[in-house]
Amino acid sequence: MSSFRTLIDQLGAADVTVREAARDELLRQDEDIVDLLIADYYAGLPQAVAAEVIGILGEIGGWEALNLLGDVYYSRETRPILKAAARRALLRNADNLDAQQVAQLREDEA
């Protein structure tokens, strides 16, 4: 198993196979990795890696992940690519959101 730092670095690799392998390994760690992913996101990541981290958090779910996804999506300062990734991740967790919030996310998607 690769170290967390190595896996995060590999999320930005040019080689799709390397990126997918890193993503799969992080997903296998499930909720054990959420706090580290959140801390790394807030510490600052390249945009492409940050978008991958948002997607992974959306797949793992949980209240900690949803808090970050909401912060990213609703912030006026979030870059459009990250906002779109957060919207998709939130919709992936629609069962844990308010119906009005889900409707707004779907409307924003159009």
Rosetta blueprint (number, residue, H / E / L):
1 M L
2 S L
3 S L
4 F H
5 R H
6 T H
7 L H
8 I H
9 D H
10 Q H
11 L L
12 G L
13 A L
14 A L
15 D L
16 V H
17 T H
18 V H
19 R H
20 E H
21 A H
22 A H
23 R H
24 D H
25 E H
26 L H
27 L H
28 R H
29 Q L
30 D H
31 E H
32 D H
33 I H
34 V H
35 D H
36 L H
37 L H
38 I H
39 A H
40 D H
41 Y H
42 Y H
43 A H
44 G L
45 L L
46 P L
47 Q H
48 A H
49 V H
50 A H
51 A H
52 E H
53 V H
54 I H
55 G H
56 I H
57 L H
58 G H
59 E H
60 I H
61 G L
62 G L
63 W H
64 E H
65 A H
66 L H
67 N H
68 L H
69 L H
70 G H
71 D H
72 V H
73 Y H
74 Y H
75 S L
76 R L
77 E L
78 T L
79 R L
80 P H
81 I H
82 L H
83 K H
84 A H
85 A H
86 A H
87 R H
88 R H
89 A H
90 L H
91 L H
92 R H
93 N L
94 A H
95 D H
96 N H
97 L L
98 D L
99 A H
100 Q H
101 Q H
102 V H
103 A H
104 Q H
105 L H
106 R H
107 E H
108 D H
109 E H
110 A L
